[in-house]
Amino acid sequence: WSQWSSCSVSCGGGNHSRTRECINPRPMHGGSNCTGAPTEIGACNTEKCPGENGV
């Protein structure tokens, strides 16, 4: 997997992503390619922003 990308926001809940390519090394001797999605998306900076909801 690659490193996580920067978060889409600095607070209040955003997303970041990472990708993978299953080509190095290539499958050999009857091996299979990677299974699953080539991109993963995760939550980031989920804390409330200052001043949000009385904080």
N, C-alpha and C positions, 0 to 999 in steps of 0.2 A: 504494500500500500504506500501511496505517496504521503507526504506530510499533510496535515489538515490545512485547508485554505484559511484566510482571515475570516473572522466572523462578519456577518452582514450588518450588524449593529453593535454599538458599544455597551448597551444595556437594554433591558426590557424583553429580551428573548429574540434570538436570531438563529441563523443556520450557517454551517460551514460544511465543506465537503472534502472528500479525498477520493482518489482514483487508483486503479491498478490495471496493469497489463500483464497478462500471463504469457509472455513471449521470451523471457530471459530467465532461465533457459527454456527452450522449447521442449514440449513433451517428447520423450524418446522411448523406444522399446515398448510400444503399445500404451504409453501413458496417455492420460486425458488432459484436456485443457482445464483451466480453473472453472469451477462451477459457481454460480451466483452472479450477482450484479457487479459490473465494473466500476460503479460509483456508489459511495456511501455518503449519506447526508446525516448530520447530527445537530443537536441543539447546542447553542453556546450563549454565553453572557445572559443567562436566564434571570439574573437578579434584577429587581425593580430599579428603574432610573430614579435618581434623586428627585424628590418632590412628587413622585407618583403615588397616588392613594394615601396621602397624608404622611408619607415617609420623609 
